[in-house]
Amino acid sequence: MLIFIDINEDSIDCLLVNYDKSEAMLSSIKHDIRRIRTSYRRTRKSIQEKVKNPRLRIKLLAKYGLRERKRVKDRLKRR
């Protein structure tokens, strides 16, 4: 039995193949990672445009980048 997993921006697709019985099963799980990425992209752009202090800008971008990564990681592991 083989398992193929494809993580896309909109869904996680899993294909289970059993060569002994000549069977295949496809399942798909939808998630909202695209929405998370889009909202944080807007936030980062706003910070880059509005915050003039370089040290503060780097600190804020790191903060929101970490928060985004944690939210995406959580969504991928939740299901």
C-alpha positions as CSV (number, residue, x, y, z in Angstrom):
1,M,0.0,0.0,0.0
2,L,1.3,3.4,-0.9
3,I,0.2,6.8,0.3
4,F,0.6,10.0,-1.7
5,I,0.0,13.4,0.0
6,D,-0.2,16.7,-1.8
7,I,-0.4,19.9,0.2
8,N,-1.8,22.7,-1.9
9,E,-2.8,26.3,-1.0
10,D,-6.5,25.3,-0.9
11,S,-6.6,21.7,0.1
12,I,-4.7,18.7,1.3
13,D,-5.1,15.7,-1.1
14,C,-4.3,12.1,-0.1
15,L,-4.3,9.2,-2.4
16,L,-4.2,5.6,-1.0
17,V,-3.1,3.0,-3.5
18,N,-3.3,-0.8,-2.9
19,Y,-1.6,-2.6,-5.8
20,D,-2.5,-6.0,-4.4
21,K,-6.2,-5.4,-4.7
22,S,-6.0,-2.9,-7.6
23,E,-7.8,-0.2,-5.5
24,A,-7.2,3.5,-5.1
25,M,-8.9,6.0,-2.8
26,L,-8.7,9.8,-3.0
27,S,-9.6,12.1,-0.2
28,S,-9.4,15.8,0.0
29,I,-9.5,18.2,3.0
30,K,-10.2,21.9,2.5
31,H,-8.4,24.5,4.6
32,D,-8.2,28.3,4.8
33,I,-4.4,28.8,4.4
34,R,-4.9,31.1,1.4
35,R,-7.0,33.5,3.6
36,I,-4.3,33.5,6.3
37,R,-1.5,34.2,3.9
38,T,-3.4,37.0,2.2
39,S,-4.3,38.8,5.4
40,Y,-0.7,38.6,6.7
41,R,0.6,39.8,3.3
42,R,-1.6,42.9,3.7
43,T,-0.3,43.4,7.3
44,R,3.3,43.1,6.2
45,K,2.9,45.5,3.4
46,S,1.2,48.0,5.7
47,I,4.1,47.7,8.2
48,Q,6.7,48.2,5.5
49,E,4.9,51.3,4.2
50,K,4.1,53.0,7.5
51,V,6.9,52.2,10.0
52,K,9.9,54.3,9.3
53,N,12.1,53.2,12.2
54,P,14.2,50.2,10.7
55,R,14.7,48.5,14.0
56,L,11.0,48.6,14.9
57,R,10.0,47.5,11.4
58,I,12.3,44.5,11.5
59,K,10.9,43.6,14.9
60,L,7.3,43.9,13.8
61,L,7.8,41.9,10.6
62,A,9.5,39.1,12.6
63,K,6.6,39.1,15.0
64,Y,3.9,38.8,12.4
65,G,5.9,36.4,10.3
66,L,6.2,34.0,13.3
67,R,2.5,34.4,14.0
68,E,1.6,33.5,10.4
69,R,3.9,30.5,10.4
70,K,2.3,29.2,13.6
71,R,-1.2,29.7,12.3
72,V,-0.5,27.9,9.0
73,K,1.3,25.0,10.8
74,D,-1.6,24.7,13.2
75,R,-4.1,24.4,10.3
76,L,-2.0,21.8,8.5
77,K,-1.7,19.6,11.7
78,R,-5.2,20.0,12.9
79,R,-6.8,17.6,10.5
